[in-house]
Amino acid sequence: MAEEQPNLEATMGLIMNGGNAKGFAFEAIRAAKKGDFEEAHKKLDAADQALNEAHNSQTDMLTKEAQGNHQPVTLLTVHAQDHLMNAITFRDLAGEMVDMYERIAKLEK
């Protein structure tokens, strides 16, 4: 069980940081919808930072695997990867939506 602990920590890092990134991205959309584009971009930056942390966890897992230290694939690991991919997709979409709200705001002036 002791050798599985680092993998569990990396897996939980994916879930936690992926969830944080998605939450920040959603907050960015809400801020843009209200016309607060400075806040929207701060939230997108926070989402990017959370995704970077998740990426670091994922890279740690992949590096260990590439070095021959087999990482067990559990349902929790699969869930973590799915969670991360959804967060990345949502962050990308949020960036597009913030841009769209900014364009609309400029047209309304």
Backbone as JSON, one array per atom type, in Angstrom:
{
  "sequence": "MAEEQPNLEATMGLIMNGGNAKGFAFEAIRAAKKGDFEEAHKKLDAADQALNEAHNSQTDMLTKEAQGNHQPVTLLTVHAQDHLMNAITFRDLAGEMVDMYERIAKLEK",
  "N": [[0.81, -1.2, 0.0], [2.04, 1.19, 0.61], [3.6, 1.9, -1.62], [1.64, 2.67, -3.38], [0.68, 5.07, -2.49], [1.97, 7.55, -3.5], [0.93, 7.51, -6.12], [-1.79, 7.69, -5.59], [-1.9, 10.24, -4.44], [-1.13, 11.81, -6.66], [-3.23, 11.22, -8.38], [-5.41, 12.24, -6.94], [-4.61, 14.87, -7.04], [-5.05, 15.44, -9.72], [-7.86, 15.31, -9.82], [-8.66, 17.25, -7.9], [-7.37, 19.66, -8.78], [-8.3, 19.76, -11.4], [-11.03, 20.07, -10.94], [-10.99, 22.55, -9.62], [-10.02, 24.16, -11.7], [-12.11, 24.01, -13.57], [-14.13, 25.2, -12.07], [-13.09, 27.83, -11.75], [-13.08, 28.59, -14.43], [-15.8, 28.63, -14.98], [-16.56, 30.71, -13.29], [-15.27, 32.75, -14.62], [-16.78, 32.98, -16.96], [-19.2, 33.83, -15.84], [-18.39, 36.33, -14.8], [-17.68, 37.68, -17.15], [-20.14, 37.76, -18.4], [-21.4, 39.61, -16.84], [-20.03, 41.8, -17.61], [-17.59, 42.32, -16.46], [-14.66, 42.22, -17.38], [-12.0, 42.29, -16.63], [-11.99, 40.83, -14.24], [-12.91, 38.43, -15.3], [-10.74, 37.62, -16.9], [-8.81, 37.3, -14.92], [-9.89, 35.11, -13.6], [-9.74, 33.2, -15.64], [-6.97, 33.03, -15.81], [-6.47, 31.94, -13.28], [-7.71, 29.49, -13.62], [-6.02, 28.42, -15.57], [-3.69, 28.19, -14.07], [-4.45, 26.27, -12.18], [-4.87, 24.13, -13.93], [-2.27, 23.78, -14.79], [-1.09, 22.84, -12.45], [-2.47, 20.42, -12.23], [-1.54, 19.22, -14.54], [1.13, 18.88, -13.82], [0.86, 16.88, -11.86], [-0.1, 14.81, -13.47], [2.05, 14.52, -15.26], [4.0, 13.58, -13.49], [2.98, 11.04, -12.92], [3.09, 9.88, -15.5], [5.82, 10.01, -16.04], [6.9, 8.26, -14.13], [5.79, 5.88, -15.07], [7.01, 5.71, -17.61], [9.6, 5.3, -16.8], [9.59, 2.72, -16.11], [8.34, 2.05, -13.78], [5.61, 0.69, -13.09], [2.39, 2.05, -13.05], [-0.54, 1.51, -11.32], [-3.7, 1.19, -12.9], [-6.6, 2.36, -11.89], [-10.14, 2.58, -11.23], [-10.48, 5.04, -10.07], [-8.25, 6.43, -11.06], [-8.87, 6.52, -13.79], [-11.2, 8.04, -13.64], [-10.08, 10.42, -12.7], [-8.48, 11.22, -14.88], [-10.49, 11.62, -16.78], [-11.89, 13.67, -15.53], [-9.96, 15.71, -15.62], [-9.65, 16.06, -18.42], [-12.2, 16.99, -19.08], [-12.17, 19.39, -17.68], [-10.16, 20.8, -19.03], [-11.32, 21.07, -21.56], [-13.59, 22.57, -20.85], [-12.35, 24.89, -19.91], [-11.18, 25.86, -22.25], [-13.49, 26.42, -23.75], [-14.63, 28.35, -22.08], [-12.8, 30.45, -22.35], [-13.3, 31.16, -25.01], [-15.93, 32.03, -24.74], [-15.67, 34.23, -23.04], [-14.21, 35.92, -24.72], [-16.17, 36.27, -26.68], [-18.2, 37.62, -25.23], [-16.79, 39.96, -24.7], [-16.47, 41.02, -27.3], [-19.13, 41.49, -27.97], [-19.77, 43.42, -26.07], [-18.14, 45.56, -26.93], [-19.34, 46.14, -29.36], [-21.75, 47.11, -28.52], [-21.19, 49.58, -27.51]],
  "CA": [[0.0, 0.0, 0.0], [2.9, 2.37, 0.71], [4.03, 2.34, -2.95], [0.49, 3.23, -4.09], [0.38, 6.4, -1.95], [2.28, 8.65, -4.43], [-0.03, 7.46, -7.23], [-3.06, 8.2, -5.07], [-1.76, 11.68, -4.3], [-1.15, 12.39, -8.0], [-4.6, 11.05, -8.87], [-6.25, 13.23, -6.26], [-4.2, 16.16, -7.57], [-5.78, 15.63, -10.98], [-9.27, 15.56, -9.53], [-8.8, 18.52, -7.19], [-7.0, 20.78, -9.63], [-9.23, 19.79, -12.52], [-12.27, 20.67, -10.44], [-10.74, 23.97, -9.39], [-9.91, 24.82, -13.0], [-13.45, 24.12, -14.13], [-14.83, 26.2, -11.27], [-12.58, 29.16, -12.12], [-13.54, 28.88, -15.79], [-17.21, 28.98, -14.88], [-16.59, 32.05, -12.7], [-14.85, 33.67, -15.68], [-17.96, 33.19, -17.81], [-20.15, 34.67, -15.08], [-17.86, 37.7, -14.73], [-17.79, 38.26, -18.49], [-21.56, 38.0, -18.65], [-21.72, 40.85, -16.12], [-19.23, 42.86, -18.18], [-16.36, 42.5, -15.69], [-13.7, 41.45, -18.15], [-10.77, 42.17, -15.85], [-12.2, 39.68, -13.35], [-13.01, 37.23, -16.14], [-9.38, 37.21, -17.29], [-8.16, 36.8, -13.69], [-10.4, 33.75, -13.35], [-9.14, 32.32, -16.64], [-5.58, 32.81, -15.38], [-6.51, 31.01, -12.15], [-8.01, 28.17, -14.21], [-4.78, 27.95, -16.21], [-2.75, 27.81, -13.0], [-4.92, 24.98, -11.64], [-4.59, 23.12, -14.95], [-0.84, 23.54, -14.76], [-0.85, 21.96, -11.29], [-2.98, 19.09, -12.6], [-0.59, 18.7, -15.53], [2.31, 18.42, -13.07], [0.5, 15.58, -11.27], [-0.19, 13.85, -14.57], [3.41, 14.3, -15.75], [4.65, 12.74, -12.51], [2.5, 9.68, -13.14], [3.6, 9.41, -16.78], [7.27, 9.85, -15.92], [7.13, 7.01, -13.41], [5.44, 4.79, -15.99], [8.05, 5.66, -18.64], [10.83, 4.81, -16.17], [9.42, 1.3, -15.81], [7.63, 1.89, -12.51], [4.21, 0.57, -13.51], [1.38, 2.72, -12.24], [-1.8, 0.78, -11.46], [-4.81, 1.96, -13.44], [-7.8, 2.06, -11.14], [-11.3, 3.37, -11.63], [-10.21, 6.41, -9.61], [-7.32, 7.03, -12.01], [-9.65, 6.79, -15.01], [-12.07, 9.17, -13.3], [-9.23, 11.61, -12.6], [-8.13, 11.62, -16.24], [-11.72, 12.14, -17.38], [-12.14, 14.95, -14.86], [-8.99, 16.66, -16.16], [-9.97, 16.37, -19.82], [-13.39, 17.84, -19.09], [-11.77, 20.72, -17.21], [-9.42, 21.44, -20.12], [-12.31, 21.44, -22.58], [-14.41, 23.65, -20.32], [-11.52, 26.09, -19.86], [-11.08, 26.35, -23.62], [-14.79, 27.0, -24.08], [-14.8, 29.58, -21.28], [-12.0, 31.49, -23.0], [-14.04, 31.6, -26.2], [-17.12, 32.76, -24.31], [-15.22, 35.54, -22.54], [-13.92, 36.7, -25.92], [-17.44, 36.61, -27.32], [-18.83, 38.67, -24.44], [-16.02, 41.2, -24.91], [-16.82, 41.54, -28.62], [-20.5, 42.01, -27.9], [-19.71, 44.65, -25.28], [-17.56, 46.59, -27.78], [-20.34, 46.5, -30.37], [-22.85, 47.83, -27.87], [-20.74, 50.93, -27.12]],
  "C": [[0.85, 1.26, 0.0], [3.33, 2.86, -0.67], [2.88, 2.92, -3.77], [0.18, 4.66, -3.62], [0.75, 7.53, -2.89], [1.32, 8.69, -5.61], [-1.38, 8.02, -6.79], [-3.01, 9.71, -4.92], [-1.8, 12.38, -5.66], [-2.55, 12.32, -8.59], [-5.53, 12.08, -8.23], [-5.88, 14.65, -6.69], [-4.88, 16.47, -8.89], [-7.22, 16.01, -10.72], [-9.45, 16.94, -8.91], [-8.51, 19.71, -8.1], [-7.86, 20.88, -10.88], [-10.55, 20.43, -12.11], [-12.12, 22.16, -10.18], [-10.69, 24.73, -10.71], [-11.29, 25.02, -13.62], [-14.26, 25.18, -13.38], [-14.4, 27.62, -11.61], [-13.06, 29.56, -13.52], [-15.01, 29.29, -15.78], [-17.37, 30.38, -14.29], [-16.18, 33.11, -13.73], [-16.02, 33.98, -16.61], [-18.96, 34.09, -17.1], [-19.69, 36.12, -15.02], [-18.0, 38.39, -16.09], [-19.24, 38.6, -18.81], [-22.02, 39.29, -17.98], [-20.93, 42.04, -16.67], [-17.94, 43.15, -17.44], [-15.25, 41.66, -16.32], [-12.35, 41.32, -17.45], [-10.86, 40.96, -14.92], [-12.26, 38.38, -14.15], [-11.62, 36.72, -16.51], [-8.58, 36.72, -16.08], [-8.6, 35.37, -13.41], [-9.86, 32.77, -14.39], [-7.69, 32.02, -16.3], [-5.52, 31.83, -14.22], [-6.82, 29.59, -12.64], [-6.76, 27.59, -14.86], [-3.77, 27.48, -15.17], [-3.16, 26.45, -12.41], [-4.66, 23.85, -12.64], [-3.11, 22.79, -15.01], [-0.47, 22.61, -13.6], [-1.31, 20.53, -11.6], [-2.02, 18.44, -13.6], [0.67, 18.18, -14.84], [2.05, 17.07, -12.42], [0.48, 14.5, -12.34], [1.22, 13.51, -15.1], [4.2, 13.41, -14.8], [4.26, 11.28, -12.71], [3.08, 9.09, -14.43], [5.1, 9.16, -16.75], [7.61, 8.54, -15.21], [6.86, 5.8, -14.3], [6.54, 4.62, -17.04], [9.37, 5.12, -18.09], [10.72, 3.34, -15.77], [8.75, 1.02, -14.48], [6.13, 1.89, -12.82], [3.26, 1.22, -12.51], [0.05, 1.98, -12.41], [-2.91, 1.71, -11.97], [-6.07, 1.49, -12.72], [-8.96, 2.88, -11.69], [-11.11, 4.83, -11.21], [-9.25, 7.13, -10.55], [-8.03, 7.39, -13.31], [-10.56, 8.0, -14.78], [-11.26, 10.46, -13.26], [-8.85, 12.12, -13.99], [-9.34, 12.22, -16.96], [-12.04, 13.53, -16.82], [-11.22, 16.04, -15.44], [-9.34, 17.03, -17.59], [-11.21, 17.25, -19.93], [-13.05, 19.26, -18.65], [-11.03, 21.48, -18.3], [-10.39, 21.92, -21.2], [-13.15, 22.61, -22.11], [-13.62, 24.95, -20.26], [-11.39, 26.7, -21.25], [-12.38, 27.04, -24.05], [-15.02, 28.3, -23.33], [-14.01, 30.73, -21.88], [-12.7, 32.04, -24.23], [-15.27, 32.43, -25.8], [-16.76, 34.14, -23.77], [-14.92, 36.44, -23.73], [-15.2, 37.15, -26.61], [-18.16, 37.73, -26.56], [-18.1, 40.0, -24.6], [-16.36, 41.83, -26.26], [-18.21, 42.16, -28.6], [-20.52, 43.34, -27.16], [-19.15, 45.81, -26.11], [-18.56, 47.06, -28.83], [-21.48, 47.34, -29.79], [-22.48, 49.26, -27.48], [-21.01, 51.94, -28.18]]
}
